[in-house]
Amino acid sequence: MNEREHYLLKRRRKKITQKELSIAIGVSQAFISQYESGKKDMSEAKEIKYQKYINNSKN
C-alpha cells in the first residue's frame, strides 16, 4: 500500500467526504477524486494540507 492509498483508506474510515476535504484544502471535489485514483498529482503544499486535515480530523 502506498501513501496515497493509506490516506484514502484513512479518510474513508474517518468518514471525511471528498467535498469536505476539497473545501478545506481549496481544490475541487473532482480533483480529490482524480488524485485519489492516481490520475493527477497534487502540489507538495496541497498534499501536506490534505494529509494534515485527515490526520487532525476528529471523525
C-alpha positions in Angstrom: 0.0 0.0 0.0 1.4 3.4 -1.0 1.0 6.6 0.9 -1.9 7.8 -1.3 -3.8 4.6 -0.7 -3.1 4.9 3.0 -4.6 8.3 3.2 -7.6 7.3 1.1 -8.4 4.5 3.5 -7.9 6.7 6.5 -10.2 9.4 5.0 -12.9 6.8 4.4 -12.5 5.3 7.9 -13.0 8.8 9.4 -16.0 9.4 7.1 -14.5 12.5 5.6 -16.1 13.3 2.3 -14.2 14.3 -0.8 -16.3 17.5 -0.8 -15.5 18.4 2.8 -11.8 17.8 2.2 -11.8 19.7 -1.1 -13.3 22.8 0.6 -10.8 22.5 3.5 -7.7 22.5 1.2 -9.0 24.7 -1.6 -9.4 22.3 -4.6 -12.4 20.8 -6.4 -14.1 17.6 -5.3 -13.3 16.3 -8.8 -9.6 17.0 -8.2 -9.6 15.0 -5.0 -11.2 12.1 -6.8 -8.6 12.2 -9.6 -5.8 12.5 -7.1 -7.0 9.5 -5.0 -7.4 7.4 -8.1 -3.9 8.2 -9.2 -4.9 10.2 -12.3 -3.5 13.5 -11.0 -0.7 14.6 -8.7 -1.0 17.3 -6.1 1.5 20.0 -5.2 3.6 19.3 -2.1 1.9 22.2 -0.3 -1.6 20.9 -1.1 -0.6 17.3 -0.2 0.6 18.5 3.2 -2.8 20.2 3.8 -4.6 17.1 2.6 -2.7 14.8 5.0 -2.9 17.3 7.9 -6.7 17.6 7.5 -7.1 13.9 7.5 -4.7 13.3 10.4 -6.3 16.1 12.6 -10.0 15.2 11.9 -11.8 14.1 14.9 -14.3 11.9 13.0 
